[in-house]
Amino acid sequence: MATPDFSQLALNIGIVFAITQAADYFKLDTKENAAYVWGAFLLTQAAVFGVCGYIYLTISKKNDQTQLVYTELENPLDKETVKVIRTTVCEYDQGQVRQQLIQMGVTLAMMVYMNIQWGYLRPLLFQCFFAPRSFLTTNLYKVYFGGESIPRPWKAGGMFGSTTAGAPTIKEMKAKEKKDAKKKRLTD
């Protein structure tokens, strides 16, 4: 498992502290300012969804049909059961955009629910900064806006890692099959 980047953690804590202080100073948690907080929240979310849509259109227009073959664990707890995924770069990237949109939609739904159910405005304020900030660190953004060349499949970050982490590569699977076949021949 990768070690966390403590400078990013410290920056996130600093952002939370600054937003909290600004919310207290400008009294952003009051009913009178709720419309401004909602407006900022919806504007930032719309901007991030718009950039995702633009990336999706860019992927479709580019239509990169380069073959991509990788392995993925069927069960993250069982390292033996792997499936081979055969796709194209275009399909893979479109799937990544869909996955990003689902993740953003779930976050959006949670924030809206927390505000409607309990009246919390601070999570909306936090998402005004963290939604764009987290999107700017995605591989999609780095490839299609930053011009970086990151080999696919991309390892998913986050708390639970990815299903490709720990999965053997195609070469490793072939080497294991050869080794097993050789062992079988020796035992026969």
C-alpha positions as CSV (number, residue, x, y, z in Angstrom):
1,M,0.0,0.0,0.0
2,A,1.3,3.4,-0.9
3,T,2.3,5.8,1.9
4,P,0.1,8.9,2.1
5,D,1.4,12.2,0.9
6,F,1.5,14.2,4.2
7,S,1.9,17.5,2.4
8,Q,-1.5,17.0,0.7
9,L,-3.0,15.9,4.0
10,A,-1.7,19.0,5.7
11,L,-3.0,21.2,2.8
12,N,-6.4,19.6,3.1
13,I,-6.5,20.3,6.8
14,G,-5.4,23.9,6.1
15,I,-8.2,24.3,3.6
16,V,-10.8,23.0,6.0
17,F,-9.5,25.3,8.7
18,A,-9.5,28.3,6.4
19,I,-13.1,27.6,5.2
20,T,-14.3,27.1,8.7
21,Q,-12.7,30.4,9.8
22,A,-14.2,32.2,6.7
23,A,-17.6,30.7,7.4
24,D,-17.5,31.9,11.0
25,Y,-16.2,35.4,10.0
26,F,-18.7,36.0,7.2
27,K,-21.5,34.2,9.0
28,L,-22.1,31.9,6.1
29,D,-24.0,29.4,8.1
30,T,-27.0,31.7,8.5
31,K,-30.3,31.3,6.6
32,E,-29.7,34.7,4.9
33,N,-26.5,33.5,3.3
34,A,-27.7,30.0,2.4
35,A,-28.6,31.0,-1.2
36,Y,-25.1,32.3,-1.8
37,V,-23.6,29.0,-0.4
38,W,-26.0,27.0,-2.6
39,G,-25.2,29.1,-5.6
40,A,-21.4,28.7,-5.2
41,F,-21.9,24.9,-4.6
42,L,-24.0,24.4,-7.7
43,L,-21.7,26.6,-9.8
44,T,-18.6,24.6,-8.9
45,Q,-20.4,21.2,-9.3
46,A,-21.7,22.3,-12.7
47,A,-18.2,23.4,-13.7
48,V,-16.7,20.0,-12.8
49,F,-19.5,18.1,-14.5
50,G,-19.1,20.3,-17.6
51,V,-15.3,19.5,-17.7
52,C,-16.1,15.8,-17.4
53,G,-18.6,16.2,-20.3
54,Y,-15.9,17.9,-22.4
55,I,-13.4,15.2,-21.6
56,Y,-16.0,12.6,-22.7
57,L,-16.6,14.4,-26.0
58,T,-12.8,14.7,-26.5
59,I,-12.4,10.9,-25.9
60,S,-15.2,10.1,-28.4
61,K,-13.8,12.5,-31.0
62,K,-10.3,11.1,-30.6
63,N,-11.6,7.5,-30.8
64,D,-8.3,5.8,-29.9
65,Q,-8.7,2.2,-30.9
66,T,-5.4,1.0,-29.4
67,Q,-5.9,-2.3,-27.8
68,L,-5.6,-2.5,-24.0
69,V,-5.3,-5.8,-22.2
70,Y,-4.9,-6.0,-18.4
71,T,-5.9,-8.2,-15.5
72,E,-8.3,-7.4,-12.7
73,L,-9.1,-9.2,-9.5
74,E,-12.6,-10.6,-9.5
75,N,-12.5,-10.7,-5.7
76,P,-10.1,-8.2,-4.0
77,L,-9.7,-10.7,-1.1
78,D,-8.7,-13.6,-3.3
79,K,-5.6,-12.9,-5.3
80,E,-6.0,-16.2,-7.3
81,T,-9.2,-15.3,-9.2
82,V,-8.3,-12.8,-11.9
83,K,-10.0,-11.9,-15.1
84,V,-8.4,-10.6,-18.3
85,I,-10.0,-7.4,-19.6
86,R,-9.6,-6.7,-23.3
87,T,-10.7,-3.2,-24.3
88,T,-9.6,-0.2,-26.3
89,V,-8.2,3.1,-24.9
90,C,-11.3,4.9,-25.9
91,E,-13.6,2.5,-24.1
92,Y,-11.4,2.4,-21.0
93,D,-11.2,6.2,-20.8
94,Q,-15.0,6.5,-21.3
95,G,-15.5,4.0,-18.5
96,Q,-13.2,6.1,-16.3
97,V,-15.3,9.2,-17.1
98,R,-18.5,7.4,-16.2
99,Q,-16.9,6.2,-13.0
100,Q,-15.9,9.7,-12.1
101,L,-19.4,11.0,-12.9
102,I,-21.0,8.4,-10.6
103,Q,-18.6,9.2,-7.8
104,M,-19.3,12.9,-8.2
105,G,-23.1,12.2,-8.3
106,V,-23.0,10.2,-5.1
107,T,-21.0,13.0,-3.4
108,L,-23.5,15.6,-4.7
109,A,-26.5,13.5,-3.4
110,M,-24.9,13.1,0.0
111,M,-24.2,16.9,0.3
112,V,-27.7,17.8,-0.8
113,Y,-29.2,15.2,1.6
114,M,-27.2,16.5,4.5
115,N,-28.3,20.1,3.8
116,I,-31.9,19.3,3.3
117,Q,-32.2,16.8,6.2
118,W,-30.1,18.5,8.9
119,G,-29.5,22.0,7.5
120,Y,-25.7,21.7,7.3
121,L,-24.1,24.3,5.0
122,R,-20.5,23.7,5.8
123,P,-20.2,20.5,3.7
124,L,-21.5,22.5,0.7
125,L,-18.7,25.1,1.4
126,F,-16.1,22.4,1.6
127,Q,-17.2,20.8,-1.6
128,C,-16.9,24.2,-3.4
129,F,-13.2,23.7,-2.9
130,F,-12.6,20.0,-2.7
131,A,-14.7,18.8,-5.7
132,P,-12.6,20.8,-8.2
133,R,-9.4,20.2,-6.3
134,S,-9.9,16.4,-6.3
135,F,-10.9,16.4,-10.0
136,L,-7.7,18.3,-10.9
137,T,-5.7,15.4,-9.5
138,T,-7.5,12.7,-11.5
139,N,-5.6,10.9,-14.3
140,L,-8.4,12.0,-16.7
141,Y,-7.6,15.6,-16.1
142,K,-3.8,15.0,-16.2
143,V,-4.1,13.2,-19.6
144,Y,-6.6,15.4,-21.4
145,F,-5.8,18.8,-20.0
146,G,-2.3,18.4,-18.6
147,G,-0.9,16.6,-21.6
148,E,0.7,13.9,-19.5
149,S,1.2,10.4,-20.8
150,I,0.1,8.0,-18.0
151,P,0.1,4.3,-18.9
152,R,-3.2,2.5,-18.6
153,P,-4.8,0.9,-16.6
154,W,-4.7,3.6,-14.0
155,K,-4.3,2.5,-10.4
156,A,-7.2,3.8,-8.4
157,G,-6.2,5.8,-5.4
158,G,-8.4,6.3,-2.4
159,M,-9.1,4.5,0.8
160,F,-9.8,1.0,-0.6
161,G,-7.4,0.9,-3.5
162,S,-8.3,-0.7,-6.8
163,T,-9.2,-4.1,-8.1
164,T,-6.1,-4.0,-10.4
165,A,-3.8,-3.5,-7.5
166,G,-2.2,-6.9,-6.6
167,A,-3.5,-8.5,-9.8
168,P,-0.9,-10.3,-11.8
169,T,0.0,-8.9,-15.1
170,I,-0.5,-10.8,-18.4
171,K,3.2,-11.7,-18.4
172,E,3.1,-12.9,-14.9
173,M,0.1,-15.1,-15.6
174,K,1.8,-16.6,-18.7
175,A,4.9,-17.3,-16.7
176,K,2.9,-18.9,-13.9
177,E,1.1,-21.1,-16.5
178,K,4.4,-22.2,-18.0
179,K,5.8,-23.0,-14.5
180,D,2.7,-25.0,-13.6
181,A,2.8,-26.9,-16.9
182,K,6.4,-27.7,-16.4
183,K,5.7,-28.9,-12.8
184,K,2.9,-31.0,-14.2
185,R,5.1,-32.6,-16.9
186,L,7.8,-33.4,-14.2
187,T,5.2,-35.1,-12.0
188,D,3.7,-37.2,-14.8
